[in-house]
Amino acid sequence: MSNGQETFTKTQCLAIIWALCSIALAFLAARLVIRLQVYRRLMVDDGLVILAMICLLASDVIDTAMLSQTYIIQNVDFYHLPEPTHYQEIANSYAKYQWAVAYLFFTGIWAVKGSFLAYYDDLTKRLTSFRRAWWVTILFTILTYIGSLFAYAFLDGVKFKTNLKNEAIKYQFAADLSTDVFSML
């Protein structure tokens, strides 16, 4: 706690991160066991979910490794505590790792979207009009994934104006939401 504000301790934060990751791993294991028992093989959608889980694990490992730096940056930026002498080194290191976490996040989210679309593949094979819509949705999803990766550069780039950062955030939100809605239609 700083300045009378409630915050998670490092131990609580780690417990939350790894408890939720463990739950996700348990659901993935259950999915794979059921899929192997029912179909005797894994499918493309399973591979994409496994990719999403790998992204989550990698992101959690990075977050765990960077937790001390996160708290230092939080104390300086949000609670206005004095900067430690090596603050710039910490901030630079943190920014580099955040790029990796962001790209892992987008890859994981879009892998789950791809998993749904791969599952829909079997459902639309003999339905011509739905098949066209499925291909359009795949193309749209791929393009929004690429756009989200590109837009992240505007979010994190110190050289860019705040207005571009706001537009990048809006784009990423719209891309995420629209691909979800598009996939459900």
N, CA and C atoms as an extended XYZ file, in Angstrom:
555
Properties=species:S:1:pos:R:3:atomname:S:1:resname:S:1:resid:I:1 pbc="F F F"
N         0.839       -1.188        0.000 N   MET     1
C         0.000        0.000        0.000 CA  MET     1
C         0.878        1.244        0.000 C   MET     1
N         0.465        2.191       -0.811 N   SER     2
C         1.158        3.466       -0.878 CA  SER     2
C         0.133        4.577       -0.897 C   SER     2
N         0.438        5.645       -0.204 N   ASN     3
C        -0.444        6.814       -0.169 CA  ASN     3
C        -1.879        6.453        0.216 C   ASN     3
N        -2.051        5.459        1.059 N   GLY     4
C        -3.376        5.085        1.520 CA  GLY     4
C        -4.204        4.346        0.489 C   GLY     4
N        -3.628        3.982       -0.644 N   GLN     5
C        -4.362        3.285       -1.698 CA  GLN     5
C        -4.205        1.774       -1.507 C   GLN     5
N        -5.290        1.045       -1.735 N   GLU     6
C        -5.245       -0.404       -1.664 CA  GLU     6
C        -4.588       -0.955       -2.929 C   GLU     6
N        -3.743       -1.936       -2.791 N   THR     7
C        -3.114       -2.589       -3.935 CA  THR     7
C        -2.798       -4.026       -3.546 C   THR     7
N        -2.572       -4.855       -4.531 N   PHE     8
C        -2.194       -6.242       -4.270 CA  PHE     8
C        -0.732       -6.298       -3.867 C   PHE     8
N        -0.411       -7.209       -2.976 N   THR     9
C         0.994       -7.461       -2.682 CA  THR     9
C         1.556       -8.299       -3.825 C   THR     9
N         2.877       -8.390       -3.899 N   LYS    10
C         3.500       -9.208       -4.939 CA  LYS    10
C         3.059      -10.662       -4.811 C   LYS    10
N         2.968      -11.143       -3.593 N   THR    11
C         2.550      -12.529       -3.366 CA  THR    11
C         1.114      -12.750       -3.827 C   THR    11
N         0.226      -11.821       -3.522 N   GLN    12
C        -1.163      -11.938       -3.961 CA  GLN    12
C        -1.256      -11.884       -5.493 C   GLN    12
N        -0.483      -10.998       -6.075 N   CYS    13
C        -0.485      -10.871       -7.530 CA  CYS    13
C        -0.013      -12.172       -8.181 C   CYS    13
N         1.061      -12.747       -7.677 N   LEU    14
C         1.554      -14.014       -8.213 CA  LEU    14
C         0.542      -15.139       -8.012 C   LEU    14
N        -0.114      -15.146       -6.870 N   ALA    15
C        -1.128      -16.170       -6.601 CA  ALA    15
C        -2.276      -16.075       -7.604 C   ALA    15
N        -2.708      -14.853       -7.889 N   ILE    16
C        -3.801      -14.657       -8.847 CA  ILE    16
C        -3.363      -15.097      -10.243 C   ILE    16
N        -2.201      -14.638      -10.683 N   ILE    17
C        -1.702      -14.979      -12.020 CA  ILE    17
C        -1.635      -16.491      -12.200 C   ILE    17
N        -0.993      -17.181      -11.248 N   TRP    18
C        -0.751      -18.609      -11.445 CA  TRP    18
C        -1.970      -19.468      -11.105 C   TRP    18
N        -2.856      -18.994      -10.249 N   ALA    19
C        -4.104      -19.737      -10.003 CA  ALA    19
C        -4.965      -19.723      -11.264 C   ALA    19
N        -5.102      -18.551      -11.883 N   LEU    20
C        -5.898      -18.467      -13.109 CA  LEU    20
C        -5.249      -19.243      -14.255 C   LEU    20
N        -3.941      -19.203      -14.331 N   CYS    21
C        -3.232      -19.975      -15.353 CA  CYS    21
C        -3.444      -21.469      -15.132 C   CYS    21
N        -3.423      -21.903      -13.885 N   SER    22
C        -3.654      -23.317      -13.563 CA  SER    22
C        -5.060      -23.754      -13.946 C   SER    22
N        -6.028      -22.888      -13.715 N   ILE    23
C        -7.409      -23.198      -14.115 CA  ILE    23
C        -7.488      -23.340      -15.635 C   ILE    23
N        -6.843      -22.423      -16.359 N   ALA    24
C        -6.840      -22.501      -17.827 CA  ALA    24
C        -6.166      -23.784      -18.296 C   ALA    24
N        -5.061      -24.164      -17.662 N   LEU    25
C        -4.381      -25.409      -18.016 CA  LEU    25
C        -5.267      -26.623      -17.753 C   LEU    25
N        -6.002      -26.609      -16.645 N   ALA    26
C        -6.903      -27.718      -16.323 CA  ALA    26
C        -8.008      -27.850      -17.379 C   ALA    26
N        -8.581      -26.708      -17.789 N   PHE    27
C        -9.610      -26.746      -18.832 CA  PHE    27
C        -9.031      -27.225      -20.164 C   PHE    27
N        -7.821      -26.795      -20.481 N   LEU    28
C        -7.184      -27.247      -21.721 CA  LEU    28
C        -6.944      -28.755      -21.671 C   LEU    28
N        -6.427      -29.243      -20.552 N   ALA    29
C        -6.188      -30.686      -20.416 CA  ALA    29
C        -7.497      -31.464      -20.563 C   ALA    29
N        -8.556      -30.981      -19.927 N   ALA    30
C        -9.857      -31.651      -20.035 CA  ALA    30
C       -10.336      -31.651      -21.485 C   ALA    30
N       -10.188      -30.527      -22.153 N   ARG    31
C       -10.596      -30.436      -23.566 CA  ARG    31
C        -9.850      -31.452      -24.411 C   ARG    31
N        -8.533      -31.529      -24.229 N   LEU    32
C        -7.723      -32.437      -25.036 CA  LEU    32
C        -8.039      -33.904      -24.745 C   LEU    32
N        -8.244      -34.227      -23.478 N   VAL    33
C        -8.605      -35.607      -23.118 CA  VAL    33
C        -9.944      -35.984      -23.751 C   VAL    33
N       -10.921      -35.113      -23.639 N   ILE    34
C       -12.238      -35.383      -24.227 CA  ILE    34
C       -12.133      -35.508      -25.739 C   ILE    34
N       -11.399      -34.607      -26.366 N   ARG    35
C       -11.253      -34.651      -27.831 CA  ARG    35
C       -10.599      -35.960      -28.265 C   ARG    35
N        -9.567      -36.389      -27.533 N   LEU    36
C        -8.899      -37.641      -27.889 CA  LEU    36
C        -9.800      -38.854      -27.649 C   LEU    36
N       -10.602      -38.814      -26.606 N   GLN    37
C       -11.509      -39.926      -26.343 CA  GLN    37
C       -12.631      -40.001      -27.381 C   GLN    37
N       -13.143      -38.864      -27.794 N   VAL    38
C       -14.274      -38.848      -28.727 CA  VAL    38
C       -13.825      -39.040      -30.173 C   VAL    38
N       -12.806      -38.291      -30.606 N   TYR    39
C       -12.395      -38.306      -32.007 CA  TYR    39
C       -11.110      -39.088      -32.272 C   TYR    39
N       -10.414      -39.463      -31.226 N   ARG    40
C        -9.154      -40.204      -31.333 CA  ARG    40
C        -8.031      -39.402      -31.992 C   ARG    40
N        -8.231      -38.099      -32.099 N   ARG    41
C        -7.191      -37.229      -32.665 CA  ARG    41
C        -7.479      -35.784      -32.266 C   ARG    41
N        -6.439      -34.975      -32.389 N   LEU    42
C        -6.613      -33.547      -32.171 CA  LEU    42
C        -6.850      -32.878      -33.517 C   LEU    42
N        -7.502      -31.729      -33.486 N   MET    43
C        -7.829      -31.019      -34.725 CA  MET    43
C        -7.172      -29.647      -34.729 C   MET    43
N        -7.350      -28.927      -35.815 N   VAL    44
C        -6.727      -27.606      -35.975 CA  VAL    44
C        -7.149      -26.673      -34.846 C   VAL    44
N        -8.424      -26.693      -34.484 N   ASP    45
C        -8.882      -25.796      -33.417 CA  ASP    45
C        -8.195      -26.117      -32.092 C   ASP    45
N        -7.866      -27.389      -31.856 N   ASP    46
C        -7.123      -27.744      -30.645 CA  ASP    46
C        -5.712      -27.172      -30.687 C   ASP    46
N        -5.090      -27.230      -31.852 N   GLY    47
C        -3.752      -26.666      -32.000 CA  GLY    47
C        -3.724      -25.171      -31.728 C   GLY    47
N        -4.759      -24.472      -32.187 N   LEU    48
C        -4.826      -23.033      -31.939 CA  LEU    48
C        -5.060      -22.725      -30.462 C   LEU    48
N        -5.838      -23.559      -29.791 N   VAL    49
C        -6.037      -23.361      -28.350 CA  VAL    49
C        -4.741      -23.659      -27.590 C   VAL    49
N        -4.004      -24.653      -28.043 N   ILE    50
C        -2.701      -24.946      -27.427 CA  ILE    50
C        -1.760      -23.758      -27.636 C   ILE    50
N        -1.770      -23.162      -28.833 N   LEU    51
C        -0.962      -21.965      -29.082 CA  LEU    51
C        -1.359      -20.835      -28.136 C   LEU    51
N        -2.655      -20.631      -27.938 N   ALA    52
C        -3.124      -19.598      -27.011 CA  ALA    52
C        -2.623      -19.878      -25.592 C   ALA    52
N        -2.621      -21.146      -25.198 N   MET    53
C        -2.146      -21.504      -23.855 CA  MET    53
C        -0.638      -21.261      -23.727 C   MET    53
N         0.104      -21.554      -24.770 N   ILE    54
C         1.545      -21.289      -24.760 CA  ILE    54
C         1.788      -19.783      -24.615 C   ILE    54
N         0.994      -18.983      -25.323 N   CYS    55
C         1.108      -17.516      -25.203 CA  CYS    55
C         0.805      -17.069      -23.779 C   CYS    55
N        -0.237      -17.647      -23.181 N   LEU    56
C        -0.582      -17.295      -21.796 CA  LEU    56
C         0.546      -17.674      -20.841 C   LEU    56
N         1.089      -18.877      -20.987 N   LEU    57
C         2.187      -19.311      -20.113 CA  LEU    57
C         3.407      -18.402      -20.267 C   LEU    57
N         3.771      -18.098      -21.504 N   ALA    58
C         4.928      -17.230      -21.736 CA  ALA    58
C         4.693      -15.845      -21.139 C   ALA    58
N         3.497      -15.316      -21.331 N   SER    59
C         3.158      -14.013      -20.767 CA  SER    59
C         3.220      -14.035      -19.245 C   SER    59
N         2.704      -15.094      -18.635 N   ASP    60
C         2.742      -15.200      -17.176 CA  ASP    60
C         4.167      -15.331      -16.645 C   ASP    60
N         5.015      -16.031      -17.372 N   VAL    61
C         6.424      -16.148      -16.967 CA  VAL    61
C         7.091      -14.771      -17.015 C   VAL    61
N         6.843      -14.028      -18.097 N   ILE    62
C         7.421      -12.681      -18.205 CA  ILE    62
C         6.870      -11.778      -17.109 C   ILE    62
N         5.550      -11.824      -16.891 N   ASP    63
C         4.952      -11.000      -15.836 CA  ASP    63
C         5.535      -11.328      -14.465 C   ASP    63
N         5.761      -12.597      -14.223 N   THR    64
C         6.352      -13.014      -12.948 CA  THR    64
C         7.771      -12.469      -12.811 C   THR    64
N         8.546      -12.582      -13.879 N   ALA    65
C         9.926      -12.101      -13.846 CA  ALA    65
C         9.995      -10.583      -13.688 C   ALA    65
N         9.003       -9.880      -14.208 N   MET    66
C         9.023       -8.418      -14.205 CA  MET    66
C         8.204       -7.806      -13.057 C   MET    66
N         7.722       -8.614      -12.142 N   LEU    67
C         6.820       -8.107      -11.113 CA  LEU    67
C         7.466       -7.031      -10.228 C   LEU    67
N         8.711       -7.222       -9.840 N   SER    68
C         9.374       -6.211       -9.006 CA  SER    68
C         9.487       -4.881       -9.737 C   SER    68
N         9.865       -4.941      -11.020 N   GLN    69
C         9.957       -3.724      -11.815 CA  GLN    69
C         8.585       -3.065      -11.971 C   GLN    69
N         7.547       -3.888      -12.108 N   THR    70
C         6.185       -3.357      -12.233 CA  THR    70
C         5.818       -2.536      -11.008 C   THR    70
N         6.147       -3.054       -9.829 N   TYR    71
C         5.821       -2.339       -8.598 CA  TYR    71
C         6.627       -1.050       -8.458 C   TYR    71
N         7.883       -1.062       -8.898 N   ILE    72
C         8.694        0.164       -8.844 CA  ILE    72
C         8.092        1.227       -9.755 C   ILE    72
N         7.741        0.834      -10.975 N   ILE    73
C         7.145        1.779      -11.924 CA  ILE    73
C         5.801        2.277      -11.402 C   ILE    73
N         5.013        1.392      -10.846 N   GLN    74
C         3.713        1.775      -10.276 CA  GLN    74
C         3.897        2.803       -9.162 C   GLN    74
N         4.862        2.565       -8.288 N   ASN    75
C         5.092        3.495       -7.177 CA  ASN    75
C         5.516        4.875       -7.657 C   ASN    75
N         6.324        4.924       -8.710 N   VAL    76
C         6.790        6.211       -9.222 CA  VAL    76
C         5.693        6.905      -10.033 C   VAL    76
N         5.083        6.171      -10.973 N   ASP    77
C         4.132        6.783      -11.900 CA  ASP    77
C         2.765        7.072      -11.289 C   ASP    77
N         2.277        6.168      -10.454 N   PHE    78
C         0.921        6.333       -9.933 CA  PHE    78
C         0.874        6.928       -8.531 C   PHE    78
N         1.856        6.572       -7.714 N   TYR    79
C         1.848        7.052       -6.327 CA  TYR    79
C         2.830        8.186       -6.105 C   TYR    79
N         3.550        8.577       -7.176 N   HIS    80
C         4.457        9.732       -7.159 CA  HIS    80
C         5.526        9.633       -6.079 C   HIS    80
N         6.007        8.415       -5.854 N   LEU    81
C         7.132        8.233       -4.942 CA  LEU    81
C         8.411        8.592       -5.683 C   LEU    81
N         9.478        8.893       -4.966 N   PRO    82
C        10.725        9.286       -5.636 CA  PRO    82
C        11.283        8.136       -6.490 C   PRO    82
N        11.897        8.523       -7.605 N   GLU    83
C        12.507        7.526       -8.493 CA  GLU    83
C        13.767        6.961       -7.853 C   GLU    83
N        13.925        5.639       -7.892 N   PRO    84
C        15.211        5.075       -7.446 CA  PRO    84
C        16.311        5.475       -8.441 C   PRO    84
N        17.547        5.342       -8.045 N   THR    85
C        18.663        5.804       -8.881 CA  THR    85
C        18.711        5.067      -10.223 C   THR    85
N        18.320        3.851      -10.291 N   HIS    86
C        18.382        3.054      -11.525 CA  HIS    86
C        17.005        2.952      -12.209 C   HIS    86
N        16.169        3.946      -11.995 N   TYR    87
C        14.795        3.910      -12.510 CA  TYR    87
C        14.733        3.837      -14.036 C   TYR    87
N        15.566        4.598      -14.724 N   GLN    88
C        15.520        4.610      -16.194 CA  GLN    88
C        15.862        3.238      -16.764 C   GLN    88
N        16.836        2.556      -16.165 N   GLU    89
C        17.166        1.190      -16.595 CA  GLU    89
C        15.965        0.264      -16.410 C   GLU    89
N        15.308        0.375      -15.277 N   ILE    90
C        14.138       -0.454      -14.980 CA  ILE    90
C        13.027       -0.169      -15.989 C   ILE    90
N        12.773        1.102      -16.239 N   ALA    91
C        11.699        1.484      -17.169 CA  ALA    91
C        11.996        0.992      -18.582 C   ALA    91
N        13.235        1.102      -19.031 N   ASN    92
C        13.613        0.627      -20.371 CA  ASN    92
C        13.464       -0.886      -20.482 C   ASN    92
N        13.921       -1.592      -19.473 N   SER    93
C        13.801       -3.056      -19.458 CA  SER    93
C        12.337       -3.469      -19.451 C   SER    93
N        11.569       -2.792      -18.627 N   TYR    94
C        10.134       -3.084      -18.523 CA  TYR    94
C         9.440       -2.868      -19.867 C   TYR    94
N         9.760       -1.777      -20.553 N   ALA    95
C         9.140       -1.467      -21.844 CA  ALA    95
C         9.438       -2.549      -22.872 C   ALA    95
N        10.669       -3.058      -22.880 N   LYS    96
C        11.028       -4.129      -23.822 CA  LYS    96
C        10.209       -5.386      -23.552 C   LYS    96
N        10.095       -5.747      -22.297 N   TYR    97
C         9.325       -6.949      -21.963 CA  TYR    97
C         7.834       -6.742      -22.229 C   TYR    97
N         7.349       -5.530      -22.062 N   GLN    98
C         5.934       -5.268      -22.322 CA  GLN    98
C         5.592       -5.449      -23.792 C   GLN    98
N         6.542       -5.173      -24.675 N   TRP    99
C         6.311       -5.443      -26.095 CA  TRP    99
C         6.049       -6.931      -26.285 C   TRP    99
N         6.867       -7.759      -25.662 N   ALA   100
C         6.686       -9.210      -25.794 CA  ALA   100
C         5.338       -9.637      -25.220 C   ALA   100
N         4.987       -9.112      -24.058 N   VAL   101
C         3.711       -9.468      -23.430 CA  VAL   101
C         2.541       -9.043      -24.318 C   VAL   101
N         2.627       -7.864      -24.897 N   ALA   102
C         1.542       -7.378      -25.765 CA  ALA   102
C         1.381       -8.269      -26.988 C   ALA   102
N         2.470       -8.622      -27.625 N   TYR   103
C         2.372       -9.478      -28.812 CA  TYR   103
C         1.909      -10.884      -28.444 C   TYR   103
N         2.313      -11.372      -27.294 N   LEU   104
C         1.798      -12.663      -26.824 CA  LEU   104
C         0.295      -12.573      -26.548 C   LEU   104
N        -0.133      -11.456      -25.958 N   PHE   105
C        -1.552      -11.253      -25.674 CA  PHE   105
C        -2.370      -11.282      -26.961 C   PHE   105
N        -1.965      -10.477      -27.951 N   PHE   106
C        -2.716      -10.431      -29.200 CA  PHE   106
C        -2.696      -11.783      -29.919 C   PHE   106
N        -1.552      -12.435      -29.915 N   THR   107
C        -1.464      -13.739      -30.569 CA  THR   107
C        -2.364      -14.751      -29.864 C   THR   107
N        -2.376      -14.732      -28.547 N   GLY   108
C        -3.241      -15.651      -27.798 CA  GLY   108
C        -4.716      -15.396      -28.038 C   GLY   108
N        -5.119      -14.131      -27.983 N   ILE   109
C        -6.528      -13.778      -28.212 CA  ILE   109
C        -6.952      -14.182      -29.619 C   ILE   109
N        -6.147      -13.831      -30.607 N   TRP   110
C        -6.523      -14.159      -31.982 CA  TRP   110
C        -6.393      -15.659      -32.262 C   TRP   110
N        -5.564      -16.383      -31.533 N   ALA   111
C        -5.522      -17.848      -31.681 CA  ALA   111
C        -6.845      -18.458      -31.220 C   ALA   111
N        -7.419      -17.921      -30.167 N   VAL   112
C        -8.726      -18.410      -29.709 CA  VAL   112
C        -9.795      -18.096      -30.762 C   VAL   112
N        -9.737      -16.895      -31.329 N   LYS   113
C       -10.678      -16.555      -32.404 CA  LYS   113
C       -10.505      -17.531      -33.574 C   LYS   113
N        -9.258      -17.817      -33.916 N   GLY   114
C        -8.977      -18.770      -34.987 CA  GLY   114
C        -9.472      -20.170      -34.658 C   GLY   114
N        -9.410      -20.520      -33.391 N   SER   115
C        -9.915      -21.826      -32.961 CA  SER   115
C       -11.410      -21.957      -33.239 C   SER   115
N       -12.157      -20.898      -32.911 N   PHE   116
C       -13.597      -20.912      -33.212 CA  PHE   116
C       -13.831      -21.028      -34.714 C   PHE   116
N       -13.071      -20.261      -35.488 N   LEU   117
C       -13.244      -20.299      -36.932 CA  LEU   117
C       -12.861      -21.659      -37.509 C   LEU   117
N       -11.828      -22.286      -36.958 N   ALA   118
C       -11.446      -23.628      -37.413 CA  ALA   118
C       -12.546      -24.639      -37.085 C   ALA   118
N       -13.174      -24.472      -35.945 N   TYR   119
C       -14.289      -25.349      -35.578 CA  TYR   119
C       -15.465      -25.160      -36.544 C   TYR   119
N       -15.706      -23.911      -36.944 N   TYR   120
C       -16.799      -23.626      -37.884 CA  TYR   120
C       -16.528      -24.195      -39.273 C   TYR   120
N       -15.278      -24.535      -39.568 N   ASP   121
C       -14.917      -25.079      -40.873 CA  ASP   121
C       -15.785      -26.290      -41.209 C   ASP   121
N       -15.868      -27.246      -40.313 N   ASP   122
C       -16.684      -28.441      -40.572 CA  ASP   122
C       -18.161      -28.109      -40.711 C   ASP   122
N       -18.611      -27.111      -39.984 N   LEU   123
C       -20.028      -26.756      -40.019 CA  LEU   123
C       -20.436      -26.107      -41.341 C   LEU   123
N       -19.493      -25.490      -42.033 N   THR   124
C       -19.842      -24.730      -43.238 CA  THR   124
C       -19.400      -25.389      -44.540 C   THR   124
N       -18.787      -26.549      -44.501 N   LYS   125
C       -18.218      -27.156      -45.714 CA  LYS   125
C       -19.229      -27.334      -46.842 C   LYS   125
N       -20.439      -27.721      -46.527 N   ARG   126
C       -21.435      -27.991      -47.577 CA  ARG   126
C       -22.459      -26.865      -47.741 C   ARG   126
N       -22.241      -25.768      -47.078 N   LEU   127
C       -23.163      -24.635      -47.159 CA  LEU   127
C       -22.461      -23.475      -47.862 C   LEU   127
N       -22.690      -23.331      -49.150 N   THR   128
C       -21.921      -22.400      -49.979 CA  THR   128
C       -21.966      -20.964      -49.483 C   THR   128
N       -23.141      -20.442      -49.187 N   SER   129
C       -23.211      -19.037      -48.762 CA  SER   129
C       -22.543      -18.837      -47.403 C   SER   129
N       -22.705      -19.797      -46.514 N   PHE   130
C       -22.042      -19.705      -45.216 CA  PHE   130
C       -20.530      -19.859      -45.369 C   PHE   130
N       -20.130      -20.683      -46.333 N   ARG   131
C       -18.701      -20.896      -46.576 CA  ARG   131
C       -18.035      -19.599      -47.020 C   ARG   131
N       -18.711      -18.834      -47.890 N   ARG   132
C       -18.167      -17.542      -48.314 CA  ARG   132
C       -18.045      -16.594      -47.115 C   ARG   132
N       -19.071      -16.566      -46.295 N   ALA   133
C       -19.037      -15.710      -45.099 CA  ALA   133
C       -17.915      -16.153      -44.168 C   ALA   133
N       -17.677      -17.452      -44.073 N   TRP   134
C       -16.604      -17.996      -43.234 CA  TRP   134
C       -15.252      -17.497      -43.734 C   TRP   134
N       -15.027      -17.529      -45.048 N   TRP   135
C       -13.760      -17.052      -45.613 CA  TRP   135
C       -13.587      -15.553      -45.404 C   TRP   135
N       -14.659      -14.795      -45.557 N   VAL   136
C       -14.599      -13.354      -45.314 CA  VAL   136
C       -14.239      -13.088      -43.853 C   VAL   136
N       -14.835      -13.852      -42.961 N   THR   137
C       -14.554      -13.694      -41.530 CA  THR   137
C       -13.100      -14.042      -41.216 C   THR   137
N       -12.590      -15.090      -41.837 N   ILE   138
C       -11.178      -15.456      -41.631 CA  ILE   138
C       -10.265      -14.325      -42.112 C   ILE   138
N       -10.523      -13.823      -43.300 N   LEU   139
C        -9.702      -12.733      -43.838 CA  LEU   139
C        -9.779      -11.503      -42.932 C   LEU   139
N       -10.974      -11.148      -42.514 N   PHE   140
C       -11.164      -10.005      -41.625 CA  PHE   140
C       -10.406      -10.206      -40.306 C   PHE   140
N       -10.474      -11.399      -39.755 N   THR   141
C        -9.810      -11.708      -38.489 CA  THR   141
C        -8.292      -11.615      -38.626 C   THR   141
N        -7.757      -12.132      -39.708 N   ILE   142
C        -6.302      -12.056      -39.943 CA  ILE   142
C        -5.855      -10.599      -40.095 C   ILE   142
N        -6.614       -9.826      -40.863 N   LEU   143
C        -6.249       -8.421      -41.069 CA  LEU   143
C        -6.331       -7.610      -39.781 C   LEU   143
N        -7.342       -7.882      -38.948 N   THR   144
C        -7.434       -7.141      -37.683 CA  THR   144
C        -6.324       -7.555      -36.715 C   THR   144
N        -5.890       -8.808      -36.780 N   TYR   145
C        -4.750       -9.254      -35.958 CA  TYR   145
C        -3.496       -8.479      -36.357 C   TYR   145
N        -3.229       -8.428      -37.644 N   ILE   146
C        -2.058       -7.691      -38.123 CA  ILE   146
C        -2.177       -6.209      -37.751 C   ILE   146
N        -3.365       -5.652      -37.913 N   GLY   147
C        -3.591       -4.258      -37.550 CA  GLY   147
C        -3.378       -4.002      -36.070 C   GLY   147
N        -3.797       -4.937      -35.232 N   SER   148
C        -3.609       -4.768      -33.784 CA  SER   148
C        -2.137       -4.802      -33.401 C   SER   148
N        -1.372       -5.665      -34.042 N   LEU   149
C         0.072       -5.702      -33.776 CA  LEU   149
C         0.710       -4.386      -34.209 C   LEU   149
N         0.309       -3.899      -35.369 N   PHE   150
C         0.847       -2.638      -35.872 CA  PHE   150
C         0.426       -1.468      -34.973 C   PHE   150
N        -0.814       -1.457      -34.536 N   ALA   151
C        -1.322       -0.360      -33.703 CA  ALA   151
C        -0.617       -0.303      -32.356 C   ALA   151
N        -0.123       -1.434      -31.870 N   TYR   152
C         0.563       -1.425      -30.575 CA  TYR   152
C         1.787       -0.516      -30.608 C   TYR   152
N         2.421       -0.400      -31.770 N   ALA   153
C         3.579        0.492      -31.883 CA  ALA   153
C         3.193        1.922      -31.528 C   ALA   153
N         1.962        2.325      -31.887 N   PHE   154
C         1.503        3.679      -31.555 CA  PHE   154
C         1.176        3.804      -30.081 C   PHE   154
N         0.740        2.708      -29.479 N   LEU   155
C         0.408        2.751      -28.053 CA  LEU   155
C         1.643        2.957      -27.206 C   LEU   155
N         2.721        2.284      -27.567 N   ASP   156
C         3.895        2.271      -26.713 CA  ASP   156
C         4.972        3.244      -27.171 C   ASP   156
N         4.817        3.783      -28.372 N   GLY   157
C         5.861        4.652      -28.895 CA  GLY   157
C         5.890        5.994      -28.193 C   GLY   157
N         7.008        6.312      -27.571 N   VAL   158
C         7.159        7.571      -26.852 CA  VAL   158
C         7.155        8.745      -27.826 C   VAL   158
N         7.611        8.531      -29.054 N   LYS   159
C         7.747        9.615      -30.022 CA  LYS   159
C         6.405       10.041      -30.623 C   LYS   159
N         5.389        9.212      -30.459 N   PHE   160
C         4.106        9.508      -31.096 CA  PHE   160
C         3.244       10.386      -30.213 C   PHE   160
N         2.369       11.116      -30.851 N   LYS   161
C         1.471       12.005      -30.124 CA  LYS   161
C         0.412       11.205      -29.380 C   LYS   161
N        -0.094       11.765      -28.301 N   THR   162
C        -1.128       11.124      -27.490 CA  THR   162
C        -2.364       10.805      -28.311 C   THR   162
N        -2.708       11.656      -29.258 N   ASN   163
C        -3.886       11.431      -30.088 CA  ASN   163
C        -3.768       10.105      -30.849 C   ASN   163
N        -2.573        9.805      -31.373 N   LEU   164
C        -2.370        8.538      -32.071 CA  LEU   164
C        -2.498        7.355      -31.113 C   LEU   164
N        -2.039        7.530      -29.895 N   LYS   165
C        -2.186        6.468      -28.896 CA  LYS   165
C        -3.659        6.203      -28.635 C   LYS   165
N        -4.448        7.265      -28.500 N   ASN   166
C        -5.881        7.097      -28.273 CA  ASN   166
C        -6.545        6.399      -29.447 C   ASN   166
N        -6.163        6.771      -30.663 N   GLU   167
C        -6.727        6.127      -31.852 CA  GLU   167
C        -6.321        4.657      -31.919 C   GLU   167
N        -5.097        4.343      -31.514 N   ALA   168
C        -4.635        2.955      -31.509 CA  ALA   168
C        -5.439        2.121      -30.514 C   ALA   168
N        -5.698        2.681      -29.355 N   ILE   169
C        -6.507        1.971      -28.353 CA  ILE   169
C        -7.909        1.734      -28.892 C   ILE   169
N        -8.482        2.752      -29.514 N   LYS   170
C        -9.830        2.604      -30.086 CA  LYS   170
C        -9.834        1.536      -31.173 C   LYS   170
N        -8.797        1.546      -32.028 N   TYR   171
C        -8.727        0.545      -33.088 CA  TYR   171
C        -8.650       -0.864      -32.502 C   TYR   171
N        -7.775       -1.050      -31.518 N   GLN   172
C        -7.611       -2.389      -30.954 CA  GLN   172
C        -8.898       -2.880      -30.304 C   GLN   172
N        -9.596       -1.999      -29.618 N   PHE   173
C       -10.872       -2.372      -29.022 CA  PHE   173
C       -11.875       -2.744      -30.109 C   PHE   173
N       -11.968       -1.905      -31.139 N   ALA   174
C       -12.913       -2.158      -32.232 CA  ALA   174
C       -12.560       -3.446      -32.976 C   ALA   174
N       -11.277       -3.681      -33.199 N   ALA   175
C       -10.850       -4.896      -33.894 CA  ALA   175
C       -11.204       -6.136      -33.084 C   ALA   175
N       -10.930       -6.101      -31.801 N   ASP   176
C       -11.231       -7.249      -30.940 CA  ASP   176
C       -12.735       -7.515      -30.899 C   ASP   176
N       -13.497       -6.485      -30.641 N   LEU   177
C       -14.946       -6.639      -30.528 CA  LEU   177
C       -15.586       -7.034      -31.859 C   LEU   177
N       -15.176       -6.375      -32.937 N   SER   178
C       -15.797       -6.668      -34.228 CA  SER   178
C       -15.499       -8.078      -34.702 C   SER   178
N       -14.291       -8.583      -34.468 N   THR   179
C       -14.014       -9.963      -34.863 CA  THR   179
C       -14.814      -10.951      -34.037 C   THR   179
N       -15.043      -10.635      -32.767 N   ASP   180
C       -15.901      -11.499      -31.951 CA  ASP   180
C       -17.329      -11.519      -32.497 C   ASP   180
N       -17.865      -10.337      -32.781 N   VAL   181
C       -19.241      -10.252      -33.298 CA  VAL   181
C       -19.324      -10.916      -34.669 C   VAL   181
N       -18.358      -10.628      -35.529 N   PHE   182
C       -18.338      -11.201      -36.867 CA  PHE   182
C       -18.325      -12.729      -36.795 C   PHE   182
N       -17.547      -13.286      -35.871 N   SER   183
C       -17.460      -14.745      -35.727 CA  SER   183
C       -18.759      -15.355      -35.239 C   SER   183
N       -19.520      -14.594      -34.455 N   MET   184
C       -20.775      -15.121      -33.927 CA  MET   184
C       -21.905      -15.079      -34.942 C   MET   184
N       -21.777      -14.204      -35.925 N   LEU   185
C       -22.821      -14.106      -36.947 CA  LEU   185
C       -22.713      -15.282      -37.843 C   LEU   185
